[in-house]
């Protein structure tokens, strides 16, 4: 299997890791990128953009990355907080008065970012097409009571987090979160990541192959079932223009590893990327402030959540404590290490039944860590 792109000198072996994954069938098509001290040191891709293997995965191929999108929404919130548009410990109702109903008056923006607001799903039945109706999704969340006492436990807000954070951004700025992300982060960096993909870019999008078992097939609690079935997750939706064009800030982002890693170089390098200043260093480090930890009520695994990112510990040990990460359904992943000033991302189109990254991405990251230490 031919792997294309940049991986020179001590990083050359990382190409072999991707080539082996493609050759074994663990991957159909994928891209991987790493930055160090603000420089892109690995930017590779290979395989095919469709399960039928009729289209090559090209340099500019992009793909739906599911919950890796959350890291972009979180970065947008961190940027606005750094600029004083809101404080992360402000009450949501300060900007969204209707949200205060049903015992939610004291929920903070930080609790939305850390999956501890008790709003991990909708109580009213939703159809998949309702996800394209921003007002319906946010109005229902504003009117419902939390599933548990806010701030007392983590519970993964798989789809709702994007609408909740996004509505705060909309109320505070008058612009959608996709617009703020595009104009303040993606366009200044020249980064090919989209929360709401223009139709003009559809031909570049890789087709996802669903995982062997649907998410939620092994659900053992009401919260897990609610997350998995209301509405049910259908990977086929990602091939539709409605999904791609909608702003679904927790799951609907489209990009490649280059765009994810180069955007997160902002956090890895104290707020500066490609010579442009986006946040203060202190603003970046807000991501590391642990808000809640324990066994996640939805995922059923130990987690530590900062401001929009997972933190080291629990199921994901990382070499340096001042690191953060998250991944997407199927296997995509992003890691930011503020101590080593590095960022990593892996995205792919053959999905595994995971929600926070898997062995394929971590094998590439491990190979890169080893090369950096050499």
Secondary structure as GFF3:
##gff-version 3
##sequence-region A 1 374
A	DSSP	beta_strand	3	7	.	.	.	ID=ss1
A	DSSP	three_ten_helix	9	11	.	.	.	ID=ss2
A	DSSP	alpha_helix	12	24	.	.	.	ID=ss3
A	DSSP	beta_strand	29	36	.	.	.	ID=ss4
A	DSSP	beta_strand	39	47	.	.	.	ID=ss5
A	DSSP	beta_strand	63	64	.	.	.	ID=ss6
A	DSSP	alpha_helix	69	82	.	.	.	ID=ss7
A	DSSP	three_ten_helix	92	94	.	.	.	ID=ss8
A	DSSP	three_ten_helix	97	100	.	.	.	ID=ss9
A	DSSP	alpha_helix	109	113	.	.	.	ID=ss10
A	DSSP	three_ten_helix	128	132	.	.	.	ID=ss11
A	DSSP	alpha_helix	134	143	.	.	.	ID=ss12
A	DSSP	alpha_helix	160	173	.	.	.	ID=ss13
A	DSSP	alpha_helix	177	181	.	.	.	ID=ss14
A	DSSP	pi_helix	182	186	.	.	.	ID=ss15
A	DSSP	alpha_helix	187	189	.	.	.	ID=ss16
A	DSSP	three_ten_helix	199	204	.	.	.	ID=ss17
A	DSSP	alpha_helix	222	229	.	.	.	ID=ss18
A	DSSP	three_ten_helix	235	239	.	.	.	ID=ss19
A	DSSP	alpha_helix	241	245	.	.	.	ID=ss20
A	DSSP	beta_strand	254	255	.	.	.	ID=ss21
A	DSSP	alpha_helix	257	268	.	.	.	ID=ss22
A	DSSP	beta_strand	272	273	.	.	.	ID=ss23
A	DSSP	beta_strand	276	277	.	.	.	ID=ss24
A	DSSP	alpha_helix	281	285	.	.	.	ID=ss25
A	DSSP	three_ten_helix	286	288	.	.	.	ID=ss26
A	DSSP	beta_strand	292	295	.	.	.	ID=ss27
A	DSSP	beta_strand	302	305	.	.	.	ID=ss28
A	DSSP	beta_strand	310	311	.	.	.	ID=ss29
A	DSSP	beta_strand	323	327	.	.	.	ID=ss30
A	DSSP	beta_strand	333	337	.	.	.	ID=ss31
A	DSSP	beta_strand	342	348	.	.	.	ID=ss32
A	DSSP	alpha_helix	359	373	.	.	.	ID=ss33
###
